[in-house]
């Protein structure tokens, strides 16, 4: 959840994150004073905005999820049972805003994460929204650029941050679809939005599955094209060959027994 994009800050055991409710900034703080206790606080101009910020961070951290059915079903599973018994608290790392999950999935296509995170930091630094303290000074926290800002950004500007030309154009086109209301990422009809996004050149199954899993809370969605999963599945299916790489279909078949929990099962497998 801390990531490398520079938007989440940790101070003395307290997580701080700048979010937005529309155009209204919200500073959210999260602390865990005890193993069974998580405290959320928010600072905003209105109660509604503060509540929105807390709700989005609760979603990102998965604190309200009931994983009892998953744990009962797979506690003795030969592939993930050991991780599940050792780490029953493990959650899929989510983004508080589904557009953030979509934008960063586009940035992370086909490149190593460290390079993608450096691109994301440049995008946030140049175009992101900043937290201004009540005395007018800058608080150091930044949020993703507004959808409308990315929708109006020239692809060449994004290329200057080291984003490939094709992905820069894809990001702008996706932002325009969301900004113009043609894709509602918060709608409960996820599949309709996914179909619209898949019509954009450069958005394939992996990007949509990353949005679904990390931005919309869909545990049934598995980003099977993820390089980490391809390598992991190859190693498991080959009996331990560290150089083996599976294909997407093999990854899907490997996690098919987990059904509606496939994405979470993959997270446990990666944690082994």
Rosetta silent file (secondary structure, phi, psi, omega in degrees, C-alpha in Angstrom):
SEQUENCE: XXXXXXXXXXXXXXXXXXXXXXXXXXXXXXXXXXXXXXXXXXXXXXXXXXXXXXXXXXXXXXXXXXXXXXXXXXXXXXXXXXXXXXXXXXXXXXXXXXXXXXXXXXXXXXXXXXXXXXXXXXXXXXXXXXXXXXXXXXXXXXXXXXXXXXXXXXXXXXXXXXXXXXXXXXXXXXXXXXXXXXXXXXXXXXXXXXXXXXXXXXXXXXXXXXXXXXXXXXXXXXXXXXXXXXXXXXXXXXXXXXXXXXXXXXXXXXXXXXXXXXXXXXXXXXXX
SCORE:     score description
SCORE:     0.000 S_00000001
   1 L     0.000  -28.402 -179.233    0.000    0.000    0.000 S_00000001
   2 L   -69.041  -39.623  174.906    2.905    2.348    0.596 S_00000001
   3 L    63.321 -171.974 -178.342    4.077    1.963   -2.997 S_00000001
   4 L  -128.114   12.596 -176.676    6.759    4.026   -4.694 S_00000001
   5 L   -87.930   -3.553  174.497    4.714    6.746   -6.390 S_00000001
   6 L    83.246    9.438 -176.244    5.219    9.210   -3.540 S_00000001
   7 L   -96.529  -16.347  178.973    1.554    9.787   -2.675 S_00000001
   8 E  -111.932  129.036 -176.705    1.395    7.919    0.637 S_00000001
   9 E  -118.571  141.344  177.493    3.500    9.163    3.537 S_00000001
  10 E  -114.695  124.657  178.242    4.324    7.427    6.815 S_00000001
  11 E  -130.089  111.822  177.302    5.126    9.522    9.880 S_00000001
  12 L    54.250   41.201  179.691    5.783    7.836   13.200 S_00000001
  13 L    83.656    2.220  178.819    3.562    4.870   12.394 S_00000001
  14 E  -109.930  127.033  175.532    0.770    7.051   10.956 S_00000001
  15 E   -84.398  138.019  176.809   -0.116    6.842    7.281 S_00000001
  16 E  -127.119  136.229 -179.178   -1.043   10.100    5.565 S_00000001
  17 E  -146.198  134.093  174.041   -2.684   10.405    2.189 S_00000001
  18 E   -90.919  126.624  176.336   -4.174   13.321    0.253 S_00000001
  19 E  -126.674  176.603  177.271   -7.422   12.452   -1.530 S_00000001
  20 E  -137.444  138.756  170.290  -10.161   14.474   -3.204 S_00000001
  21 E  -105.605   95.578 -168.620  -13.928   14.449   -3.053 S_00000001
  22 L    67.185 -118.028  177.697  -14.581   16.052   -6.411 S_00000001
  23 L   -99.799   -1.695 -175.019  -12.440   19.172   -6.196 S_00000001
  24 E   -89.049  122.620 -178.823  -12.366   19.279   -2.396 S_00000001
  25 E   -73.686  146.074  177.947   -9.093   18.112   -0.788 S_00000001
  26 E  -135.772  124.543  174.554   -9.165   15.649    2.092 S_00000001
  27 E   -97.701  118.460 -177.670   -6.192   14.756    4.273 S_00000001
  28 E  -111.290  135.268  175.937   -6.647   11.255    5.691 S_00000001
  29 E  -122.091  140.360 -178.834   -4.574    9.769    8.511 S_00000001
  30 E  -132.835  132.021  177.233   -4.553    6.115    9.548 S_00000001
  31 E  -134.168  154.690  177.048   -2.984    4.553   12.638 S_00000001
  32 E  -126.662   89.176 -176.963   -3.055    1.069   14.162 S_00000001
  33 E   -72.458  -18.774  178.863   -2.600    1.382   17.933 S_00000001
  34 E  -147.693  163.051 -176.147   -3.351   -2.319   18.492 S_00000001
  35 L   -59.775  -31.691 -177.225   -3.465   -5.477   16.403 S_00000001
  36 L  -106.694   21.608 -174.895   -7.268   -5.450   16.354 S_00000001
  37 E  -141.708  128.872  176.325   -7.761   -1.704   16.079 S_00000001
  38 E  -127.809  128.304 -179.097   -7.366    0.771   13.203 S_00000001
  39 E  -107.042  134.233  177.612   -8.062    4.487   13.641 S_00000001
  40 E  -119.308  138.754  174.096   -9.031    6.777   10.769 S_00000001
  41 E  -139.866  153.455 -178.809   -9.141   10.549   10.827 S_00000001
  42 E  -143.460  148.648  177.876   -9.707   13.125    8.115 S_00000001
  43 E  -124.905  120.907 -178.801   -9.314   16.854    7.683 S_00000001
  44 L  -157.336  171.323 -178.735  -11.454   18.643    5.101 S_00000001
  45 L   -73.503  -24.008 -178.856  -13.653   21.685    4.667 S_00000001
  46 L  -133.055  155.528  176.824  -16.851   19.637    5.028 S_00000001
  47 H   -63.830  -37.182 -178.807  -17.956   16.556    6.937 S_00000001
  48 H   -62.554  -42.822  179.177  -19.108   14.970    3.700 S_00000001
  49 H   -66.016  -41.242  178.468  -15.666   15.286    2.135 S_00000001
  50 H   -62.071  -43.007  178.968  -13.994   13.920    5.273 S_00000001
  51 H   -63.035  -39.519  178.249  -16.383   10.936    5.297 S_00000001
  52 H   -61.491  -46.900 -179.419  -15.645   10.328    1.614 S_00000001
  53 H   -60.530  -43.546  179.239  -11.899   10.315    2.256 S_00000001
  54 H   -64.758  -42.239 -179.900  -12.194    7.892    5.151 S_00000001
  55 H   -60.941  -41.032 -179.132  -14.457    5.585    3.139 S_00000001
  56 H   -69.399  -35.803  177.454  -11.965    5.463    0.265 S_00000001
  57 H   -73.495  -33.048  174.654   -9.049    4.707    2.576 S_00000001
  58 H   -62.544  -40.850  176.962  -11.055    2.003    4.341 S_00000001
  59 H   -62.872  -47.175 -177.469  -11.623    0.474    0.915 S_00000001
  60 H   -59.458  -38.671 -178.168   -7.938    0.753   -0.004 S_00000001
  61 H   -87.685  -11.394  176.498   -6.849   -0.985    3.197 S_00000001
  62 L    68.110   25.709 -174.141   -9.638   -3.579    3.078 S_00000001
  63 L   -70.926  -18.993 -177.653  -10.461   -3.210    6.783 S_00000001
  64 L   -99.068    3.441 -178.023  -14.166   -3.891    6.281 S_00000001
  65 L   -76.572  135.880  173.399  -13.775   -7.057    4.232 S_00000001
  66 L  -100.484  105.999 -177.732  -15.094  -10.310    5.663 S_00000001
  67 L  -102.439   18.633 -177.663  -12.733  -12.993    4.397 S_00000001
  68 H   -57.920  -43.652 -178.530  -14.112  -15.741    6.603 S_00000001
  69 H   -63.879  -41.497  178.486  -15.490  -17.785    3.704 S_00000001
  70 H   -63.046  -45.167 -178.093  -12.184  -17.576    1.848 S_00000001
  71 H   -66.556  -39.298  179.077  -10.194  -18.594    4.922 S_00000001
  72 H   -67.408  -38.101 -176.019  -12.478  -21.526    5.732 S_00000001
  73 H   -71.813  -32.278 -169.094  -12.421  -22.789    2.163 S_00000001
  74 H  -125.441   14.717 -179.108   -8.665  -22.651    1.602 S_00000001
  75 L   -60.383  -28.358  179.406   -6.939  -22.849    5.004 S_00000001
  76 L  -109.703   16.272 -179.617   -5.619  -26.320    4.077 S_00000001
  77 L   -64.319  136.050 -176.544   -5.111  -25.630    0.396 S_00000001
  78 L   -65.213  -24.508 -177.552   -1.796  -27.110   -0.829 S_00000001
  79 L   -94.847  -42.783 -174.550   -0.774  -23.927   -2.664 S_00000001
  80 L  -115.533   -3.907 -175.331   -1.952  -21.030   -0.485 S_00000001
  81 H   -57.834  -42.326 -178.549   -2.909  -22.687    2.807 S_00000001
  82 H   -63.372  -43.763  177.964    0.427  -21.992    4.485 S_00000001
  83 H   -64.779  -40.195 -177.827    0.330  -18.303    3.594 S_00000001
  84 H   -65.280  -37.806  178.679   -3.304  -18.053    4.633 S_00000001
  85 H   -71.415  -36.605 -179.349   -2.615  -19.569    8.053 S_00000001
  86 H   -80.142  -31.659 -175.095    0.431  -17.350    8.617 S_00000001
  87 L  -130.123   61.903 -179.445   -1.068  -14.186    7.139 S_00000001
  88 L   -63.714  -17.729 -179.417   -4.871  -14.237    7.581 S_00000001
  89 L   -82.956   -9.205 -174.106   -4.734  -10.423    7.551 S_00000001
  90 L   -60.842  132.903  176.440   -3.269  -10.249    4.018 S_00000001
  91 L  -125.760  160.188  171.737   -5.271   -8.101    1.599 S_00000001
  92 L   -69.046  132.509  176.937   -4.866   -7.164   -2.045 S_00000001
  93 L   -68.013  116.963 -175.664   -3.042   -3.833   -2.273 S_00000001
  94 L  -112.997  163.467  171.543   -5.664   -1.389   -3.516 S_00000001
  95 L  -102.022  141.358 -178.823   -5.841    2.195   -4.665 S_00000001
  96 L   -67.283  -24.049 -178.494   -8.364    4.488   -2.956 S_00000001
  97 L  -119.069  125.007 -178.676   -9.542    5.853   -6.318 S_00000001
  98 H   -61.174  -30.994  177.203  -10.379    3.456   -9.184 S_00000001
  99 H   -66.274  -32.972  176.260   -9.120    5.960  -11.764 S_00000001
 100 H   -61.867  -43.362  177.831   -5.785    5.923   -9.958 S_00000001
 101 H   -61.678  -41.244  179.730   -5.679    2.138  -10.366 S_00000001
 102 H   -67.150  -48.334 -177.972   -6.481    2.491  -14.067 S_00000001
 103 H   -60.563  -44.723 -177.919   -3.981    5.276  -14.729 S_00000001
 104 H   -72.644  -30.419  175.075   -1.154    3.503  -12.953 S_00000001
 105 H   -62.984  -39.149  177.297   -1.958    0.182  -14.648 S_00000001
 106 H   -64.102  -43.444  179.384   -1.490    1.945  -17.994 S_00000001
 107 H   -63.232  -30.330 -172.825    1.820    3.414  -16.805 S_00000001
 108 L   -93.184    3.994  179.660    2.990   -0.008  -15.619 S_00000001
 109 L   -63.362  125.953  166.605    2.300   -1.911  -18.835 S_00000001
 110 L    63.409   16.973  175.221    5.254   -3.948  -20.089 S_00000001
 111 L  -134.954  161.398  179.554    7.947   -2.303  -17.953 S_00000001
 112 L   -66.881  151.012 -172.148    9.546   -3.043  -14.602 S_00000001
 113 H   -63.565  -37.533 -178.481    7.780   -1.538  -11.619 S_00000001
 114 H   -59.481  -42.703  178.524   10.685    0.641  -10.490 S_00000001
 115 H   -67.178  -41.247  179.030   10.760    2.443  -13.832 S_00000001
 116 H   -62.352  -41.892 -179.873    6.955    2.767  -13.853 S_00000001
 117 H   -63.328  -35.988  177.164    6.980    4.203  -10.318 S_00000001
 118 H   -64.319  -39.419  176.006    9.549    6.810  -11.385 S_00000001
 119 H   -63.138  -44.684 -179.551    7.217    7.838  -14.226 S_00000001
 120 H   -61.205  -40.909  178.132    4.302    8.033  -11.802 S_00000001
 121 H   -62.137  -37.950  179.683    6.287   10.247   -9.442 S_00000001
 122 H   -68.099  -39.670  178.191    7.058   12.617  -12.317 S_00000001
 123 H   -61.986  -46.548 -178.651    3.375   12.754  -13.318 S_00000001
 124 H   -65.614  -41.327 -178.659    2.324   13.508   -9.744 S_00000001
 125 H   -64.585  -41.035 -175.363    5.077   16.090   -9.259 S_00000001
 126 H   -84.730  -34.950 -170.769    4.292   17.983  -12.456 S_00000001
 127 H  -120.831  -11.462 -173.107    0.507   17.629  -12.699 S_00000001
 128 L   -72.134  163.972  178.250   -0.746   16.385   -9.332 S_00000001
 129 E   -87.586  141.793 -173.696   -2.861   18.227   -6.796 S_00000001
 130 E  -111.739  149.745  175.684   -1.112   19.514   -3.665 S_00000001
 131 E   -87.205  121.079  177.048   -2.169   19.771   -0.041 S_00000001
 132 E  -105.008  125.905  178.654   -2.027   23.362    1.164 S_00000001
 133 L   -66.358  162.673 -175.923   -1.959   23.884    4.912 S_00000001
 134 L   -64.351  -20.424  177.192   -4.445   26.225    6.490 S_00000001
 135 L   -87.773    4.071  177.387   -1.706   28.849    6.855 S_00000001
 136 L    94.459   -6.801  178.831   -1.127   28.783    3.103 S_00000001
 137 L   -83.514  159.453 -179.223    2.071   26.744    3.178 S_00000001
 138 E   -83.210  131.838 -175.442    2.484   23.557    1.189 S_00000001
 139 E   -86.415   -5.878  176.877    2.073   20.416    3.257 S_00000001
 140 E    91.828  -14.916  179.496    4.176   18.155    1.069 S_00000001
 141 E   -91.221  145.426  179.128    1.423   15.694    0.161 S_00000001
 142 E  -135.808  150.487  178.481    0.226   15.293   -3.412 S_00000001
 143 E  -115.388  165.916  174.773   -2.619   13.454   -5.077 S_00000001
 144 L   -53.417  147.342  173.362   -3.068   12.085   -8.568 S_00000001
 145 L   -57.154  148.302  175.337   -3.845   14.758  -11.181 S_00000001
 146 L   -58.866  149.400  179.578   -7.564   15.358  -11.650 S_00000001
 147 H   -55.308  -41.637 -178.801   -9.116   13.280  -14.424 S_00000001
 148 H   -64.761  -32.447  177.896   -9.893   16.458  -16.347 S_00000001
 149 H   -66.949  -47.673  178.671   -6.243   17.533  -16.129 S_00000001
 150 H   -65.481  -35.211  178.808   -4.972   14.260  -17.576 S_00000001
 151 H   -63.365  -29.374 -178.886   -7.713   14.333  -20.194 S_00000001
 152 L   -99.085    5.887 -179.128   -6.425   17.721  -21.349 S_00000001
 153 L   -85.037  134.894  176.974   -2.725   16.885  -21.185 S_00000001
 154 L   -67.219  133.514  177.618   -0.841   16.560  -24.457 S_00000001
 155 H   -53.122  -32.622  179.218    0.544   13.026  -24.871 S_00000001
 156 H   -62.514  -32.712  177.842    3.929   14.598  -25.653 S_00000001
 157 H   -65.740  -41.593  178.248    3.985   16.069  -22.134 S_00000001
 158 H   -67.705  -35.152  176.091    3.486   12.608  -20.673 S_00000001
 159 H   -61.782  -31.798 -179.630    6.191   11.257  -22.954 S_00000001
 160 L   -66.986  -14.653  176.515    8.579   13.780  -21.425 S_00000001
 161 L   -92.004    8.197  179.359    8.133   11.863  -18.137 S_00000001
 162 L    85.667   13.065  174.556    9.486    8.709  -19.895 S_00000001
 163 L   -81.276  131.615 -178.677    6.043    7.235  -20.642 S_00000001
 164 L   -58.281  151.310 -175.022    6.062    5.465  -24.008 S_00000001
 165 H   -56.506  -46.474 -178.739    4.201    7.257  -26.808 S_00000001
 166 H   -63.825  -40.725 -179.723    1.504    4.612  -27.153 S_00000001
 167 H   -72.247  -31.645  176.364    0.824    4.448  -23.427 S_00000001
 168 H   -62.493  -44.166  179.231    0.756    8.246  -23.165 S_00000001
 169 H   -67.162  -39.054  178.008   -1.983    8.376  -25.790 S_00000001
 170 H   -62.193  -42.670 -179.792   -3.841    5.502  -24.103 S_00000001
 171 H   -63.100  -43.932  179.375   -3.766    7.292  -20.751 S_00000001
 172 H   -63.960  -43.728 -179.880   -5.149   10.506  -22.239 S_00000001
 173 H   -64.487  -40.832  177.945   -7.904    8.635  -24.087 S_00000001
 174 H   -63.925  -42.738  179.088   -8.889    6.701  -20.942 S_00000001
 175 H   -61.734  -38.605  179.359   -8.986    9.938  -18.926 S_00000001
 176 H   -65.736  -38.880  177.976  -11.241   11.528  -21.541 S_00000001
 177 H   -62.140  -41.107  179.899  -13.673    8.615  -21.386 S_00000001
 178 H   -72.729  -45.096 -177.414  -13.915    8.982  -17.616 S_00000001
 179 H   -61.906  -34.546 -178.049  -13.990   12.804  -17.622 S_00000001
 180 L   -88.044    2.296  175.203  -16.812   12.886  -20.153 S_00000001
 181 L    81.397    8.431  179.856  -18.883   10.381  -18.186 S_00000001
 182 L   -79.549  -19.767  173.835  -18.743    7.631  -20.775 S_00000001
 183 L  -128.445  119.543  178.419  -17.020    5.340  -18.255 S_00000001
 184 L  -106.332  101.395 -175.143  -18.210    5.390  -14.639 S_00000001
 185 L   -72.524  -16.679  179.154  -15.575    3.578  -12.610 S_00000001
 186 L   -95.582   -3.034  178.104  -17.654    3.789   -9.415 S_00000001
 187 L   -68.044  149.470  177.270  -20.740    2.243  -10.987 S_00000001
 188 L   -73.086  -16.188  177.624  -21.732   -1.213   -9.777 S_00000001
 189 L   -87.439   73.544 -176.565  -21.956   -2.281  -13.439 S_00000001
 190 H   -61.239  -41.451 -173.648  -18.226   -2.848  -13.762 S_00000001
 191 H   -60.894  -34.337  178.713  -18.443   -4.959  -16.891 S_00000001
 192 H   -63.307  -44.343  177.575  -20.029   -2.137  -18.909 S_00000001
 193 H   -65.140  -38.727  179.521  -17.144    0.169  -18.097 S_00000001
 194 H   -62.293  -41.477  179.322  -14.602   -2.540  -18.863 S_00000001
 195 H   -61.275  -40.980  179.300  -16.076   -3.066  -22.334 S_00000001
 196 H   -65.056  -42.154  179.477  -15.814    0.645  -23.044 S_00000001
 197 H   -66.785  -38.511 -178.867  -12.221    0.743  -21.844 S_00000001
 198 H   -64.647  -18.147  177.813  -11.256   -2.329  -23.874 S_00000001
 199 L   -76.651  -11.377  179.109  -12.295   -0.418  -26.998 S_00000001
 200 L   -83.773  125.383  177.180   -9.406    2.008  -26.393 S_00000001
 201 L   -56.511  132.602  179.605   -6.246    0.943  -28.250 S_00000001
 202 L    99.788   -8.946  176.626   -3.613   -0.062  -25.724 S_00000001
 203 L  -108.625  113.851 -179.576   -6.011   -1.312  -23.039 S_00000001
 204 L  -117.010 -167.369 -176.431   -6.105   -5.091  -22.832 S_00000001
 205 H   -57.043  -44.028 -176.672   -7.141   -7.729  -20.304 S_00000001
 206 H   -59.723  -44.229 -178.272   -4.263   -7.095  -17.869 S_00000001
 207 H   -63.412  -44.788  179.829   -5.008   -3.373  -17.555 S_00000001
 208 H   -67.250  -38.597  179.515   -8.716   -3.944  -16.962 S_00000001
 209 H   -68.538  -33.463  174.766   -8.034   -6.757  -14.503 S_00000001
 210 H   -67.317  -41.336  174.598   -5.652   -4.531  -12.547 S_00000001
 211 H   -58.690  -47.979 -176.338   -8.341   -1.840  -12.414 S_00000001
 212 H   -63.109  -46.879 -175.677  -10.901   -4.398  -11.265 S_00000001
 213 H   -72.993  -45.927 -172.271   -8.719   -6.017   -8.607 S_00000001
 214 H   -96.332  -15.695 -177.879   -6.923   -2.949   -7.245 S_00000001
 215 H  -118.062  -16.626 -177.082   -9.453   -0.214   -7.911 S_00000001
 216 L  -126.339    3.383  173.941  -12.885   -1.841   -7.730 S_00000001
 217 L    72.206   27.490 -177.135  -12.433   -4.596   -5.159 S_00000001
 218 L   -94.633   96.598  179.878  -13.101   -7.515   -7.501 S_00000001
 219 L   -67.756  -17.088 -179.187  -11.363  -10.546   -6.011 S_00000001
 220 L   -80.169   -8.197 -178.018  -12.588  -12.683   -8.890 S_00000001
 221 L   -94.598  129.397 -175.301  -10.429  -10.797  -11.365 S_00000001
 222 L  -119.997  115.818  176.842   -6.951  -12.172  -11.992 S_00000001
 223 L   -75.556   75.507 -169.559   -4.313  -10.117  -13.883 S_00000001
 224 L   -65.616  -20.025  179.011   -2.990  -13.283  -15.498 S_00000001
 225 L   -83.651    2.472 -179.890   -0.607  -11.414  -17.788 S_00000001
 226 L   -64.391  130.959 -175.821    1.374  -10.048  -14.841 S_00000001
 227 H   -59.677  -38.388  178.719    5.038  -10.960  -15.275 S_00000001
 228 H   -60.950  -41.255  178.816    5.353  -11.942  -11.626 S_00000001
 229 H   -71.604  -36.021  178.535    2.463  -14.400  -11.944 S_00000001
 230 H   -62.784  -41.879  178.826    3.759  -15.758  -15.252 S_00000001
 231 H   -70.025  -41.509 -179.409    7.127  -16.522  -13.633 S_00000001
 232 H   -62.887  -47.370  179.931    5.543  -17.890  -10.464 S_00000001
 233 H   -63.072  -39.245  178.132    3.199  -20.192  -12.385 S_00000001
 234 H   -61.128  -42.083  179.675    6.071  -21.342  -14.577 S_00000001
 235 H   -66.212  -42.663 -179.187    8.127  -22.264  -11.536 S_00000001
 236 H   -67.407  -43.279 -175.804    5.241  -24.098   -9.873 S_00000001
 237 H   -74.218  -23.509 -178.661    4.167  -25.970  -13.001 S_00000001
 238 L   -92.035   -2.856 -178.373    7.727  -26.968  -13.916 S_00000001
 239 L    83.849   18.297  174.528    8.514  -28.367  -10.508 S_00000001
 240 L   116.781    4.978  179.183   10.804  -25.536   -9.480 S_00000001
 241 L   -67.388  114.395 -176.358   12.645  -24.418  -12.612 S_00000001
 242 L   -68.820  -14.243 -178.983   13.523  -20.757  -11.843 S_00000001
 243 L   -97.329   -7.204 -177.126   13.742  -19.927  -15.556 S_00000001
 244 L   -71.836  139.308  177.345   10.333  -21.340  -16.533 S_00000001
 245 L  -130.205  124.665  178.830    7.654  -18.854  -17.599 S_00000001
 246 L   -81.780  172.895  172.034    4.008  -19.866  -18.029 S_00000001
 247 L  -103.769  172.327 -175.255    1.519  -18.334  -20.444 S_00000001
 248 H   -59.065  -41.085 -178.161   -1.662  -16.478  -19.483 S_00000001
 249 H   -63.396  -38.591  177.752   -3.905  -19.492  -20.021 S_00000001
 250 H   -65.588  -37.547  176.720   -1.777  -21.597  -17.696 S_00000001
 251 H   -63.569  -44.962 -179.765   -1.993  -18.896  -15.028 S_00000001
 252 H   -62.739  -40.220  179.083   -5.791  -18.781  -15.350 S_00000001
 253 H   -66.911  -37.675  179.831   -6.014  -22.561  -15.114 S_00000001
 254 H   -61.869  -38.472 -176.504   -3.757  -22.600  -12.054 S_00000001
 255 H   -99.370    1.326  179.827   -6.024  -20.187  -10.172 S_00000001
 256 H   -57.092  -37.376 -179.209   -9.357  -21.419  -11.585 S_00000001
 257 H   -61.979  -16.151 -178.025  -10.077  -23.569   -8.470 S_00000001
 258 H   -89.679   -5.863  172.455  -10.240  -20.384   -6.366 S_00000001
 259 H    49.594 -119.735 -176.053  -13.179  -19.005   -8.347 S_00000001
 260 H   -67.912   -7.705 -179.687  -14.425  -15.720   -6.915 S_00000001
 261 H  -110.065   15.373 -173.266  -11.245  -15.462   -4.808 S_00000001
 262 H   -56.457  -43.268 -178.622   -8.699  -15.922   -7.612 S_00000001
 263 H   -64.804  -40.040  178.740   -7.176  -12.449   -7.267 S_00000001
 264 H   -71.539  -37.627  176.549   -6.731  -12.769   -3.508 S_00000001
 265 H   -60.725  -38.592  178.238   -5.352  -16.295   -3.903 S_00000001
 266 H   -63.842  -38.454  178.214   -2.751  -14.872   -6.299 S_00000001
 267 H   -62.149  -40.587  177.976   -1.746  -12.314   -3.674 S_00000001
 268 H   -67.772  -38.360  179.654   -1.153  -15.107   -1.156 S_00000001
 269 H   -64.527  -40.824  179.568    0.821  -17.117   -3.693 S_00000001
 270 H   -67.487  -22.789 -178.397    3.067  -14.136   -4.428 S_00000001
 271 H   -84.041   -8.229 -177.809    3.646  -13.720   -0.674 S_00000001
 272 L   -65.604    0.000    0.000    5.054  -17.222   -0.230 S_00000001
